[in-house]
Amino acid sequence: MRILFDIGHPAHIHYFKNAIRILEDRGHETVITARDKEIALYLISRLGFKHYCTGKNLSSKMGKLYSIIRNDFKIYRIAKRVKPDLLVSFFLPFTAHVGKILGKPVIGFTDTENARLNIWLTEPYTDTIVVPKCYKRNYPAEKKVVFDGYFELSYLHPNYFQPDPSVLSVLGVQEIETYTILRFVGWGAAHDIGHSGLTLEMKRKAVTEFSTYGKVFISSEKELPVDLKQYKFNLPPEKMHDALYYASLLYGESATMASESAVLGTHAIYLDNEGRGYTDEQEREYGLVYNYSESLQDQEDSIRKGVKLLRTPNLKSKAQDLRRQLLSDKIDVTAFMVWLIENYPESRRIMQRDPEYQLRFK
């Protein structure tokens, strides 16, 4: 089988990297197309995958329209040449459009309920939509496949990830030492329109308050002001998950990093007006994520919550206990992905007829 994977964001290569390797080891051929977005191309190259870059998406309204047409056209030309049997993406419209034009099946994975424009452009042309059980938006039953897990488990499950303790010496901390990672996003994605996130004043306050209990490191998509640059996270991007594993707290505006922290056994505080089904579940079922809105009152409250957590005795060991429960409840998402892709479309019929079939991947 020849499978085309389309990558639109750095997180997407993490979601699919292990499935791609396993599929290739089993004799399948994979083709990767990708956008020049943040560190996506860097990560793909670090993993040793060959890929076709379709360019950088533009941020203006006319630029977004141009980017859609350009990506469709470039992926179409690539697909026309390589002749994939199946197209796979994290619910991107480009592969959906190309699959429809070529008459090839399209699988779209997603967990982002508020990506309304993306959903509108993608859903009609996608054959199968794969979502976690905690996902809050509905799709036609004949298209939908539901699994009990989080996409972050596709690369952070213990079957695929073991933390590298050498990251601690690079950060200048001991394994038992408290430290906090702050994550500030750029709010430039289509589904970020109308969001503003933490104010600069609140970012400074969070740094001041959390620094009382240990070192603070900041990962930011935007340029930091001069007074915060001393806290900049200077590790290579591929070391972030090692740093998250040993951290005491993740505080910030990234849903993905909040979920990554949860599955690694690190408490997280996440701020967003709309939230996500998976971070809601990680708070409700496991107490590993705490969700707040972007209101000034919630920004204040979230900092107070962070301080309370950092004051908690044995915070890290408690988080690791909660992680063990989470891992016992959820499936190995990569193993499930590989089975679904390798046996498609029969795998879709099996899951729709018997959702508990996925328990084989625990």
Secondary structure as GFF3:
##gff-version 3
##sequence-region A 1 362
A	DSSP	beta_strand	2	7	.	.	.	ID=ss1
A	DSSP	alpha_helix	10	25	.	.	.	ID=ss2
A	DSSP	beta_strand	29	35	.	.	.	ID=ss3
A	DSSP	alpha_helix	40	46	.	.	.	ID=ss4
A	DSSP	beta_strand	52	55	.	.	.	ID=ss5
A	DSSP	alpha_helix	61	82	.	.	.	ID=ss6
A	DSSP	beta_strand	86	89	.	.	.	ID=ss7
A	DSSP	alpha_helix	93	102	.	.	.	ID=ss8
A	DSSP	beta_strand	106	109	.	.	.	ID=ss9
A	DSSP	alpha_helix	116	122	.	.	.	ID=ss10
A	DSSP	three_ten_helix	123	125	.	.	.	ID=ss11
A	DSSP	beta_strand	128	132	.	.	.	ID=ss12
A	DSSP	beta_strand	144	147	.	.	.	ID=ss13
A	DSSP	alpha_helix	153	156	.	.	.	ID=ss14
A	DSSP	alpha_helix	166	171	.	.	.	ID=ss15
A	DSSP	beta_strand	179	184	.	.	.	ID=ss16
A	DSSP	three_ten_helix	190	192	.	.	.	ID=ss17
A	DSSP	alpha_helix	200	211	.	.	.	ID=ss18
A	DSSP	beta_strand	215	220	.	.	.	ID=ss19
A	DSSP	three_ten_helix	226	231	.	.	.	ID=ss20
A	DSSP	three_ten_helix	237	239	.	.	.	ID=ss21
A	DSSP	alpha_helix	240	246	.	.	.	ID=ss22
A	DSSP	beta_strand	249	252	.	.	.	ID=ss23
A	DSSP	alpha_helix	255	264	.	.	.	ID=ss24
A	DSSP	beta_strand	267	271	.	.	.	ID=ss25
A	DSSP	alpha_helix	277	284	.	.	.	ID=ss26
A	DSSP	beta_strand	289	292	.	.	.	ID=ss27
A	DSSP	alpha_helix	296	311	.	.	.	ID=ss28
A	DSSP	alpha_helix	315	329	.	.	.	ID=ss29
A	DSSP	alpha_helix	333	342	.	.	.	ID=ss30
A	DSSP	alpha_helix	346	353	.	.	.	ID=ss31
A	DSSP	three_ten_helix	355	361	.	.	.	ID=ss32
###
